[in-house]
Amino acid sequence: MGRTQGHDVQQILDEPAEMRDGTVLRSDIYRPSGGGYHPVLVSRTPYDKVSNEEMARGLAERGYVVVVQDIRGRYTSEGEFKWQFQDNSETFDAQDGYDTAEWAATLSGSDGQVGTWGHSYPAWCSWWLASARPPSLKAVFAGGISKGLLDLTNGIFETGRRLQWTHNMAMDARRRVGQRWGPKDRAEADVNWQEVERGKWIWYLPLGEIPDHVFSTLAPLLKKYMTEQNLEHWALGDIHSKINVPTCNLTGWYDRINGTIDQYAGMVSDGPVFRKGDHRLIVGPWGHSNVEMSGRQGPLDFGREADTTYIHEVTRWYDHHLKGIDTGLGGEPPVKLYVMGANRWRYEHEWPLARTRYTEFFLHSGGGANTVEGDGGLSTTEPAGEPPDEFTYDPRDPVMSLMGLDSQTAPRDQSPLDGRGDILVYQTPPLEQGIEIVGPVELRLWATSSAPDTDFTAKLVDVHPSGLAVNLTYGIMRASYRDGFENPTPMEPGRPYEFVIKLRPTGVLLGPGHRLRLDVSSSDFPNFDRNHNTGKDFWSDAELKVARQTVMHDSDHPSRLVLPMVED
């Protein structure tokens, strides 16, 4: 395997680039010292280009000219910020991306080839840049961004993450209009939110009346977005056919935005035919952060084989595509998955896996599945005449999300929720033989409610022989969206409906002695906003009502979990 020689790095700050409408965007440039010509790697970010210095230096040390740009309306760049949670026709990211790529290709030390890198919002910028087809763009590396916004949110406001994120983003918004109060950097903003603000605003009613000062000039954008939860603002699948370069998509099983996987599948199915074999997918046991790419995640250790760095993965991709170095990439199948539990990488030729055997695990109980000490079961045996399970969902006392302080998904011990009677627990006996689950997971849940609208949640849990219970994946369905997001429809109270709840994909081997567990409830807060059970608009409704929920699992209403099981 070839290696890129290390380089000292020259840094140029706030280099201006004029966009086609005259707006000036500024970038920090990192260039290998000592002359020569190198490929250029571009990252466009709303998070302050300075925050990417370590990553940019690392890439430059490996022989790349690196450009980190503040996008329009953020930090050192001119213009008005148009964020990603609005109609794409109103943003400038495709045009600015094209202009930036072609400008970067002409920089001193550039060999004329351009690639992109970035995670989350910067990856969203990369997709729109690529959709504009700048001639100098040769490949894309993007991680942590799903094909559709609704794939991420399920049409429900992400109260914890979106309020925290906007509070953080408001630092620069305040600076731009001369407001001197408030956090001055990201670390201060995180502490301020966790220790001061979070406890007020995630519980505030109605959410649409949170005072504007909390989010500065971003408040109107946020409040408009609240009213548009059923609209698809990203629709990145619509641009796959326009992207004519190889793409590499990186995510983790614990990334709440591992809908990134659908970007790979979409490029293979809908991208230009001549590029179908050029796209790659990497899924590790990681969360959303591109910093903590290790096998140690929360209470679990998936092994050192999972350890890597974002710099390594980006460099390996571009050494192959832009430098012609043999990194081994050319001989690998396109899909690289880390199977948790087996704790090893496995290479596949497609997603979902062609050898997947979708297996139904049916919910069972004698009517008392409440709490981990209930009688709920999970098996491949179809139900007969079983009584339903019931629970009361009170939005004043929602099931709290077990998440990190950054409001991101992570593997967590589920025991703090063990005694809640509003969680129905269905689990297998200890497994006699291991089972491997790799792919998208689905729950087909027959349920009724006393409310005109409510939510049903699903969480898949791995119960270890030691008793440690750790989340694998999760999903949620707002009942009014059962027939689609476009026309939310109230329920008829007491009438049974079959709700198809899509859980995020996972990849895990459950060994002998483990149990597979499914937790069913009606809230996952503040991961998702609590349903008020009133049928009214959540952002303007201050009323909270109790709902009586019934989950059915009999021969006429066979609630079941559909698992993508594979044999190695």
Secondary structure, DSSP 8 states (H G I E B T S, - for coil): --------EEEEEEEEEE-TTS-EEEEEEEEESS---EEEEEEEESS-GGGGHHHHHHHHHTT-EEEEEE-TTSTT--S----SSS-GGG--HHHHHHHHHHHHTTSTTEEEEEEE--BSHHHHHHHHHHHT--TTEEEEEEES--S-HHHHHTTS--HHHHHHHHHHHHHHHHHHTT---S-SSHHHHHHHIIIIIHHHHTT-SSGGGS-GGGTGGGHHHHHHHHTTTTS-S--GGGGGGG--S-EEEEEETT-TTTTHHHHHHHHHHHS-GGGGGG-EEEEES--S-SS--SSEETTEE--GGG---HHHHHHHHHHHHHS----SGGGS-SEEEEEBTTTEEEEESSSS-TT-EEEEEEEE-SS--BSTTS--EEESS---S---EEEEE-TTS--B----TTS-----B-GGGTT-TT-EEEE----SS-EEEEEEEEEEEEEEESSSS-EEEEEEEEE-TTS-EEEEEEEEEEGGGTT-SSS-----TT--EEEEEEEEEEEEEE-TT-EEEEEEES--BTTS----SSSS-TTT------EEEEEE-SSSS--EEEEEEE--
